[in-house]
Amino acid sequence: MTGGRHTPWPPSGAPLRIALIASARHPITEPFAGGLEAHTWTLSTALRARGHEVTVFAGPGSDPGLGVVELPLRPAQFSESACRDTSMVAAPWLEEHHAYLQLMLELARGPSRYDLVHNNSLNYLPVAMAPGLPVPVVTTLHTPPTPWIESAIQIAPHCPVRFSAVSAHTAVAWRHVVPAATVVHNGIDTRRWKPGPGGDDLVWSGRIVPEKGTHLAIEAAELSGRRLRIAGPVGDADYFEAYVRPRLGRTITYEGHLHQPDLCALVGYSAAAVVTPCWDEPYGLVVAEALACGTPVCGFARGALPEIVTPACGRLVEPGDSTALAKAVEPTIGLSRHDARRHAEASCSMDVMTARYERFYRSVSA
């Protein structure tokens, strides 16, 4: 149980007062650093549009329109002796640790201004300190299991946190410590991600890091004979310089880190989106974005992708097989763009996601 509620839970259908804890690593603003930041922005915007009072605790530089309270990311002062200690970790980790610790202590003091706390970060402290809060805490599992959060779950004999997971795949991965996570697929705003007319080129979007497999998308595009346009932040400069930049040229181009309208236009004017995870992708927001643009998806059947991509809107092949991916390009392009968009509206939309979160929030008071 949480540490004793000071205010009654709102009646069914009444607006909720939600403290949404975001990742502090990157600001929640466009162009987004990754899917987690984009998801947090979409969720908070959608909840507010449905009448809820949302306070977003996020890193400096986040969109002020979200009602952001900045996490206090301040460098801590350490003695020379402490810095020489073998347990000393990187300064950014310590800054995040102190910021989340200070936030959770503040949320635990006195009667709460919130009806619940939604931990949408990857930090373990909101889980570990949940027993001390006077309101329910829910946490969304965005990644495969991590030792810090697994440890936090096991601190109390009965962890009071209620968990959601961004996919059934992710829920299964956590089942050994979270037996019953509620699956709430990530959603995107289908009013902002609009259908496009298609085109001749392939598109790859996302963070340019080894686990996203940009180099395999390049290989598949070259084998297919189609031009590939790449967009997204360079998350690993060494990887980009070694595996991406040398392949750039007339048929493989890097379009940069785009704001949402420009990325939507790029994806909407593409023949197919290539998605190449080299890890067990917990969800795959770029898939939902492509489908909302009416652009069918050609990718690896890894992680949660088989949950999102149906035969009507994409083709999936054996993970890591760029040759098979290249062969799947033309069949993917032949799929109906209308069906891709319709699937996004029914399964990957912000409205569907938010309605499921509302039901999940209400369930924590039962």
C-alpha positions as CSV (number, residue, x, y, z in Angstrom):
1,M,0.0,0.0,0.0
2,T,1.1,3.6,-0.5
3,G,1.7,5.8,2.5
4,G,-2.0,6.6,3.3
5,R,-4.1,8.8,1.0
6,H,-4.9,12.3,2.2
7,T,-7.6,13.1,-0.4
8,P,-10.3,10.9,-1.8
9,W,-10.0,9.5,-5.3
10,P,-12.0,11.6,-7.9
11,P,-15.4,10.1,-8.8
12,S,-15.6,8.1,-12.0
13,G,-15.2,10.3,-15.1
14,A,-13.9,13.3,-13.1
15,P,-10.6,14.9,-14.3
16,L,-7.4,13.5,-12.7
17,R,-4.4,15.5,-11.3
18,I,-1.4,13.6,-12.7
19,A,2.3,14.0,-11.9
20,L,4.0,12.7,-15.0
21,I,7.7,12.0,-14.4
22,A,9.7,12.2,-17.7
23,S,13.2,11.2,-18.6
24,A,15.7,13.8,-17.5
25,R,18.4,12.8,-20.0
26,H,17.0,14.8,-22.9
27,P,14.5,17.7,-23.0
28,I,10.9,16.9,-24.0
29,T,10.8,19.1,-27.0
30,E,11.1,18.9,-30.8
31,P,13.0,17.6,-32.5
32,F,12.8,14.7,-30.1
33,A,15.9,12.9,-29.1
34,G,14.1,9.6,-29.3
35,G,10.8,7.7,-29.0
36,L,10.6,8.0,-25.2
37,E,10.7,11.8,-25.4
38,A,8.1,11.8,-28.3
39,H,5.9,9.5,-26.4
40,T,6.0,11.6,-23.2
41,W,5.1,14.8,-25.2
42,T,2.2,13.0,-26.9
43,L,0.8,11.4,-23.8
44,S,0.9,14.6,-21.7
45,T,-0.6,16.7,-24.5
46,A,-3.4,14.1,-25.0
47,L,-4.2,13.8,-21.3
48,R,-4.5,17.6,-21.0
49,A,-6.7,17.8,-24.1
50,R,-9.1,15.3,-22.4
51,G,-9.4,17.6,-19.4
52,H,-6.9,16.2,-17.0
53,E,-4.5,18.4,-15.0
54,V,-1.0,17.2,-15.9
55,T,2.3,18.4,-14.4
56,V,5.3,17.1,-16.3
57,F,8.6,16.8,-14.4
58,A,11.3,16.9,-17.1
59,G,14.8,18.1,-17.9
60,P,15.7,21.7,-18.7
61,G,14.8,22.9,-22.2
62,S,11.5,21.0,-22.3
63,D,8.4,22.4,-24.1
64,P,6.9,25.0,-21.7
65,G,3.5,24.3,-23.2
66,L,3.5,20.9,-21.4
67,G,3.2,22.6,-17.9
68,V,6.8,21.5,-17.1
69,V,8.4,21.6,-13.7
70,E,12.1,21.3,-14.4
71,L,14.0,18.6,-12.6
72,P,16.8,20.1,-10.5
73,L,19.8,18.8,-12.6
74,R,22.6,20.5,-10.7
75,P,26.2,19.3,-10.4
76,A,26.9,17.9,-7.0
77,Q,30.0,18.9,-5.2
78,F,32.4,16.1,-4.3
79,S,35.7,16.0,-2.5
80,E,38.9,14.8,-4.2
81,S,38.8,11.7,-2.0
82,A,35.2,10.9,-3.1
83,C,36.2,11.3,-6.8
84,R,39.1,8.9,-6.4
85,D,36.8,6.2,-4.9
86,T,36.4,3.2,-7.0
87,S,32.6,3.4,-6.8
88,M,32.6,6.9,-8.3
89,V,30.2,7.0,-11.4
90,A,29.9,9.5,-14.2
91,A,28.7,13.0,-13.2
92,P,25.5,12.9,-15.4
93,W,24.3,9.8,-13.6
94,L,24.8,11.4,-10.3
95,E,23.0,14.6,-11.4
96,E,20.0,12.5,-12.5
97,H,20.1,10.5,-9.3
98,H,20.0,13.6,-7.1
99,A,17.2,15.2,-9.3
100,Y,14.9,12.2,-9.0
101,L,15.7,11.7,-5.3
102,Q,14.8,15.3,-4.6
103,L,11.6,15.0,-6.6
104,M,10.4,11.9,-4.9
105,L,11.2,13.3,-1.4
106,E,9.1,16.4,-2.3
107,L,6.2,14.3,-3.6
108,A,6.3,12.3,-0.3
109,R,5.9,15.4,1.9
110,G,2.5,16.1,3.3
111,P,-0.9,16.0,1.5
112,S,-0.5,15.5,-2.2
113,R,-1.6,17.9,-4.9
114,Y,-2.0,14.9,-7.3
115,D,-4.3,11.9,-7.6
116,L,-1.5,9.7,-8.9
117,V,2.1,9.7,-10.1
118,H,2.9,8.3,-13.5
119,N,6.6,7.4,-13.8
120,N,7.4,7.5,-17.5
121,S,11.1,7.6,-17.0
122,L,13.7,4.9,-17.0
123,N,14.9,5.8,-13.5
124,Y,14.6,3.3,-10.6
125,L,13.9,5.8,-7.7
126,P,10.2,6.5,-8.5
127,V,9.7,2.7,-8.1
128,A,11.9,2.3,-5.0
129,M,10.4,5.2,-3.2
130,A,6.8,4.6,-4.2
131,P,5.8,3.1,-0.8
132,G,6.5,6.5,0.8
133,L,4.0,8.5,-1.4
134,P,0.5,9.3,-0.3
135,V,-1.0,8.5,-3.8
136,P,-0.7,5.6,-6.2
137,V,2.3,5.3,-8.4
138,V,2.2,3.7,-11.9
139,T,5.2,3.0,-14.0
140,T,5.5,2.3,-17.7
141,L,8.0,-0.3,-18.7
142,H,9.7,1.0,-21.9
143,T,12.7,-1.2,-22.1
144,P,13.9,-4.8,-21.6
145,P,14.6,-5.6,-17.9
146,T,17.3,-3.5,-16.2
147,P,19.0,-4.4,-12.9
148,W,18.3,-1.1,-11.2
149,I,14.5,-1.3,-11.7
150,E,14.4,-5.1,-11.0
151,S,16.1,-4.3,-7.7
152,A,13.7,-1.4,-6.9
153,I,10.7,-3.7,-7.5
154,Q,12.0,-6.2,-4.9
155,I,12.8,-3.7,-2.1
156,A,9.4,-4.0,-0.5
157,P,7.8,-7.4,0.2
158,H,4.9,-6.3,-2.0
159,C,5.7,-3.6,-4.5
160,P,2.8,-1.1,-4.5
161,V,3.6,0.2,-8.0
162,R,1.2,-0.7,-10.8
163,F,2.9,-1.4,-14.1
164,S,2.0,-0.9,-17.7
165,A,4.2,-2.1,-20.6
166,V,4.4,-0.7,-24.1
167,S,3.9,-4.1,-25.7
168,A,3.0,-7.7,-24.9
169,H,6.6,-8.5,-25.8
170,T,7.9,-6.1,-23.1
171,A,5.4,-7.4,-20.6
172,V,6.6,-11.0,-21.1
173,A,10.2,-9.9,-20.7
174,W,9.4,-8.4,-17.3
175,R,7.1,-11.2,-16.1
176,H,9.6,-12.7,-13.7
177,V,9.3,-9.6,-11.5
178,V,6.1,-8.0,-12.8
179,P,3.6,-10.9,-13.2
180,A,0.7,-8.7,-14.5
181,A,1.7,-5.6,-16.4
182,T,-1.1,-3.9,-18.3
183,V,-0.2,-3.6,-22.0
184,V,-0.8,-0.1,-23.4
185,H,0.7,0.3,-26.8
186,N,2.4,3.7,-27.5
187,G,0.3,6.0,-29.7
188,I,1.0,8.8,-32.1
189,D,-1.2,11.8,-33.0
190,T,-2.8,10.8,-36.3
191,R,-3.8,14.4,-36.8
192,R,-0.2,15.5,-36.9
193,W,1.1,12.3,-38.7
194,K,-1.0,12.7,-41.9
195,P,-1.2,10.4,-44.9
196,G,1.2,11.2,-47.7
197,P,1.0,10.3,-51.4
198,G,4.0,7.9,-51.4
199,G,6.9,8.0,-53.8
200,D,9.8,6.0,-55.2
201,D,12.3,6.2,-52.3
202,L,12.7,4.2,-49.1
203,V,13.0,5.9,-45.7
204,W,14.7,5.0,-42.5
205,S,14.1,7.1,-39.4
206,G,15.1,7.0,-35.7
207,R,18.2,7.3,-33.5
208,I,21.3,6.5,-35.4
209,V,22.9,3.9,-33.1
210,P,24.1,0.4,-33.6
211,E,21.0,-1.3,-32.0
212,K,18.8,0.4,-34.6
213,G,20.7,-1.1,-37.5
214,T,21.0,1.8,-39.9
215,H,23.8,0.0,-41.7
216,L,21.5,-2.9,-42.5
217,A,18.9,-0.6,-43.9
218,I,21.6,0.8,-46.2
219,E,22.6,-2.7,-47.3
220,A,19.0,-3.7,-48.0
221,A,18.3,-0.5,-50.0
222,E,21.4,-1.0,-52.1
223,L,20.5,-4.6,-52.8
224,S,16.9,-3.5,-53.7
225,G,18.1,-0.8,-56.1
226,R,16.0,1.8,-54.3
227,R,17.2,5.1,-53.0
228,L,17.2,5.4,-49.2
229,R,16.7,8.6,-47.2
230,I,17.8,8.5,-43.5
231,A,16.6,10.9,-40.8
232,G,17.2,11.1,-37.1
233,P,19.6,12.2,-34.4
234,V,23.1,10.8,-34.4
235,G,23.2,9.0,-31.1
236,D,26.5,7.4,-31.6
237,A,29.0,9.5,-33.5
238,D,31.6,6.7,-33.9
239,Y,29.0,4.4,-35.4
240,F,27.8,7.1,-37.8
241,E,31.3,7.9,-39.0
242,A,32.2,4.2,-39.4
243,Y,29.1,2.6,-40.8
244,V,26.8,5.4,-42.2
245,R,28.8,8.4,-43.5
246,P,31.0,6.3,-45.8
247,R,27.9,4.9,-47.6
248,L,26.3,8.3,-48.2
249,G,26.1,9.5,-51.8
250,R,23.6,9.8,-54.6
251,T,21.4,6.9,-53.6
252,I,21.9,7.0,-49.8
253,T,21.3,10.4,-48.2
254,Y,21.2,11.7,-44.6
255,E,18.4,14.3,-44.2
256,G,19.3,15.3,-40.7
257,H,17.4,15.5,-37.4
258,L,14.0,16.7,-38.5
259,H,11.1,18.4,-36.7
260,Q,7.9,16.5,-36.8
261,P,6.2,18.3,-39.8
262,D,9.3,17.8,-42.0
263,L,9.7,14.1,-40.9
264,C,6.1,13.5,-41.6
265,A,6.5,14.9,-45.1
266,L,9.6,12.8,-45.7
267,V,7.9,9.6,-44.5
268,G,4.6,10.4,-46.3
269,Y,6.4,10.8,-49.7
270,S,8.3,7.5,-49.3
271,A,7.4,4.2,-50.9
272,A,8.1,2.2,-47.8
273,A,9.7,2.6,-44.4
274,V,12.6,0.3,-43.5
275,V,12.8,-0.7,-39.8
276,T,15.9,-2.7,-38.8
277,P,16.2,-3.3,-35.0
278,C,19.3,-5.2,-33.9
279,W,17.8,-5.6,-30.4
280,D,14.5,-6.7,-29.0
281,E,12.6,-3.4,-29.8
282,P,10.2,-2.8,-26.9
283,Y,7.7,-1.1,-29.2
284,G,8.9,0.8,-32.3
285,L,7.4,4.2,-32.5
286,V,8.8,4.8,-36.0
287,V,6.5,1.9,-37.2
288,A,3.4,3.7,-35.9
289,E,4.5,7.0,-37.5
290,A,5.1,5.4,-40.9
291,L,1.8,3.6,-40.9
292,A,0.0,6.8,-39.9
293,C,1.5,8.4,-43.0
294,G,0.1,5.6,-45.1
295,T,3.6,4.2,-45.7
296,P,3.9,0.4,-45.4
297,V,6.7,-1.1,-43.3
298,C,9.4,-3.5,-44.3
299,G,11.4,-4.7,-41.4
300,F,12.9,-7.3,-39.1
301,A,10.5,-9.5,-37.1
302,R,12.1,-8.7,-33.7
303,G,10.8,-7.5,-30.4
304,A,7.4,-6.0,-30.6
305,L,7.3,-5.4,-34.4
306,P,5.2,-8.5,-35.0
307,E,2.5,-7.1,-32.7
308,I,2.3,-3.9,-34.7
309,V,2.9,-4.9,-38.3
310,T,0.2,-7.0,-40.0
311,P,0.3,-8.6,-43.4
312,A,-2.0,-5.8,-44.6
313,C,0.4,-3.0,-43.8
314,G,3.9,-4.5,-44.0
315,R,6.3,-7.4,-44.4
316,L,8.7,-8.7,-41.8
317,V,11.7,-11.0,-42.3
318,E,14.3,-12.8,-40.2
319,P,16.2,-10.4,-38.0
320,G,19.6,-9.3,-39.4
321,D,19.0,-10.6,-42.9
322,S,19.5,-7.6,-45.2
323,T,19.2,-9.8,-48.3
324,A,15.8,-11.1,-47.3
325,L,14.8,-7.5,-46.4
326,A,15.8,-6.3,-49.8
327,K,13.6,-9.0,-51.4
328,A,10.7,-7.9,-49.3
329,V,10.9,-4.3,-50.4
330,E,8.8,-4.6,-53.6
331,P,6.0,-6.7,-52.1
332,T,5.8,-4.1,-49.3
333,I,5.6,-1.2,-51.7
334,G,2.7,-3.0,-53.4
335,L,0.5,-2.9,-50.2
336,S,-2.4,-0.5,-49.8
337,R,-1.4,2.8,-48.2
338,H,-5.1,3.2,-47.2
339,D,-4.9,-0.1,-45.2
340,A,-1.7,1.1,-43.5
341,R,-3.3,4.4,-42.4
342,R,-6.5,2.6,-41.3
343,H,-4.4,0.2,-39.1
344,A,-2.6,3.1,-37.5
345,E,-5.9,4.8,-36.6
346,A,-7.3,1.6,-35.1
347,S,-4.2,0.4,-33.2
348,C,-1.5,3.0,-32.9
349,S,-3.3,6.3,-32.4
350,M,-3.0,8.7,-29.5
351,D,-6.7,8.5,-28.8
352,V,-6.6,4.7,-28.4
353,M,-3.5,5.0,-26.1
354,T,-5.0,7.7,-24.0
355,A,-8.3,6.0,-23.4
356,R,-6.4,2.9,-22.3
357,Y,-4.3,4.9,-19.9
358,E,-7.4,6.5,-18.5
359,R,-8.9,3.0,-17.7
360,F,-5.5,1.9,-16.3
361,Y,-5.4,5.0,-14.0
362,R,-8.9,4.4,-12.8
363,S,-8.1,0.8,-12.0
364,V,-5.4,1.7,-9.5
365,S,-8.0,2.9,-7.1
366,A,-10.1,-0.2,-7.3
